Amino acid sequence: MEHWTEYSRFLVALFVILDPFAAVPIFLVLSKAYTPAERGGIANIAAITVLAVLIAASLAGETLLHGMGTSLASFRVGGGIVLLLMALAMLQAQPDLLRSTPAEEAEAVDRQSIAVVPLAIPLLAGPGSISTVIIEMHRSNAEYHGLLVVLCITIVSIVLWLVLRMAGNIGKILGQTGLNIITRLFGLILAAIAIEIMANGLIELFPTLAH
C-alpha cells in the first residue's frame, strides 16, 4: 500500500478541483425558485451523481484509455493541462468554461431539476476531476490502493454534500468576496498539482528528462 501522504494529497487535490465553494453562488442562483426542502433534495442528488460518476471513471478509466489507444503518460500530460487552465481561471476568480458554459447554466434554469446537469455534470464532476481520479487509480498496483482511492472520492463527495446543504448560510457568511478569496487560494494549489501531474507524464514519455 502507498504511504498515507499519497492519499491525503489526492484527497486535498480532488477537493480543490471540485471546489464546492465556487459552486455555491451558481447553486443558489439556479435554485432560487426552490424551497429549502427542494434545495436539500438537489444537493443530495448532485452529491450522489458526483460520487457515482467519479467512481465509475476511476474503475473504467484504464479500459477507456486502452480503447482509445492512449497511454496513461499522455493522459497525465493532457489532464495536467486541463487542470492548469482551470487553475488560471480560479486565480482570476473567473467563470471556468471547462466546467460549464453560461448557455448551459441559462438553459438549466427552465428545467425541473438542475441537480445532474449542469450542477453535478459538468460543473463538479467535469474534465478535471474525472482525469484526476483516473490518473490516481493507476498510480499504484499496491494492495487496497483502489479501495482507498474510492474511499477518498466518497469522503470528498460527503464534504461536497455538506457544503451544498449549507450553501445559503455559506453564501451569507462569506459573501462574493470571501468566495473569490477561497477560489483564488484553491487555484494556486491546483496550479502546483497540475504542474506536478504534467511533469510526471512528460518524464514517462521522455525518460531522458529525469536526468
N, C-alpha and C positions, 0 to 999 in steps of 0.2 A: 504493500500500500504506500502511496505517496505521503510525504510529510504533511502534517496538518496545515502548514502555512500555504501549501498549494491550494487547498480547498477554501481557506479563508480568503485568499487572493481572488479566487474565482467567485466567491460569494459577494465580495465587495464589487468586483468588476461587473457582474451581472446586475446588481442593484443600481450601480451608476449608469449602466447602459439603458436599463428600463426607465430610470429616472421618473418614478411615480409623482414626484413633486411638480415636474414640468407638465404632467398630465392633469394636475388639479384644476387649473383655470379652464382648460378645454372641457374637462368633465363637467364642471359647473355650468359652463355656457350651453353645452349640448343637452344637459338635463335640467335646465332652468324651469321648464314647464312641468316637471315631475314632482310628486310628493316625496317627503323624506323616505317613506317606505319603498317607493318605486326606485329612488336613487340607491337605496341599500340593495335592492334586487339587481340593479345594473352593476354595482360593484361586485356582487357575488359572481354573476355570470362572466364579467370581464376577467376577474382573477382566475376562475376555473378555466376559461378559454386560454389564457396566457400559459397556465400550468400545462394544459394538455398539448398545446402547440409546441412548447419548448421541450417537453419530454419526448414527444413524437420526433421532433427534429434531431434530438440527441441520439435516439435509438436508430433512426433510419438514415442518418446523415451519411454514414460510410457507404451504404448501398446506393444512395443518390449520387454521391461523388463518383463511384465506380461506374454507374450507369452513364454518367456524362463524360467519362474518360478524363476526369480532373483529379490531379494529385492533391493530397492534403496540404503540401507545401504551397502550391499555387493558391489554394483556397485560403490559407493563412494570410498570404500577401493581399489578396483581394478583400478578405474580411477586415484586415487591418486598415486598408484604405477607406472602406465604408465607415469604420469606427472613427477614423481621423476626421472625415468630413462631418460626421455627427458632432464630434468634439469641438470643431471650429464653429459650428452653428451654436452650440451650447455656450461657448466662451463669449459669443456676442449676444447671448440671450435672444436669439432669433428663432422663428419657427423652423423646424427641421423638416424639409421637404422629402427627406429619405424616409421619414416616419409616416407622414400623411400630408396630402396637399389640401389647400384651402377648399378646393372643389369637393373633395371627399367629405370634409367636415361640414360644408354647407349642405350637401346632399343628405347627410345623416340627420339633420335637424328635422326633416319631414318624415322620418321613419318611426315605426312603433318602438323599436329598440335600437339603441346605439351601443350596446354593451360589446357586441362582437366586432362590428365594423362601424366606425374606424377606431374605437377605443382600444379593444384588445389587439386587433389586427388592422392596420399595421402600426398604430401609434406606439403600442407597448411591445408586443411580440413582432418586431419588424426585422429587417435585414441584419441589423447589428446584433441583436440578442440571439437570433437564430444561428448566425455564423459563429458566435462566441460559444454556444453550447455544443455545437458540432466539433469545433476545434478542441474544446476541453475534454469531451468524451473520448477523443482519440489521442490525447496527450500521453496516456499511460495504459499499459495492459495489466497493471497490478491488480491483485485480488481486491474486490469490493470497490474498485475505482468507479465503475459505472453506477453502483448503488449510491455512493457518496455524491456523485455529480447530480443524480436525481434528487437526493436529499437537499442539496444546496438550492436547486431550482424550486423545490417545494417551499423552503424557508423564505426565499425571496418573494414567491407568489403570495405567501401569507402576509408578509410585510406590505406588499402592494395592496392587498385586500384591505388591510387596516388603514392605510393612507387614503384610499378611495372612500372608505366608510366615513372617515373623519374629514373629508375634503372641504366641507363647509366651514368647519372650525379652523382648519389649517389655512384656508384662504383668508379668513378674517384676521387671524393672528399675524401671519407673515406679510400679507399684502403682496402686491405685484413686485415691489422692490425686494422683499425678502425672498420670494420665489426665484427672482432673477439672480440673486446672490448665490443661492444654493445651486442653481443650474450652472452658473459660471464655475463654481468650485468643482462640480461633478465633471464639467467639460475639461478642466485641467487634468483631473485624474484620468479621465478617459483618453485624453491625448497621449499620456505616458503609456497606458495599456496598449493603445493602438500601435505605437512605435515598437513596443516590445514584440507584439504579435507579428508585425511585418518583418522585423529583424530576424526572428526565428525562422520564418518562412523563407526569407532570402538566403539564410545560411544553409537551409536544407536544399534549396535549388542550386546554390553556388557555394559548395563546401569550402572553396578557397577563401571566401570572405571571413571564415573563422580564424584564419591565420593572418 
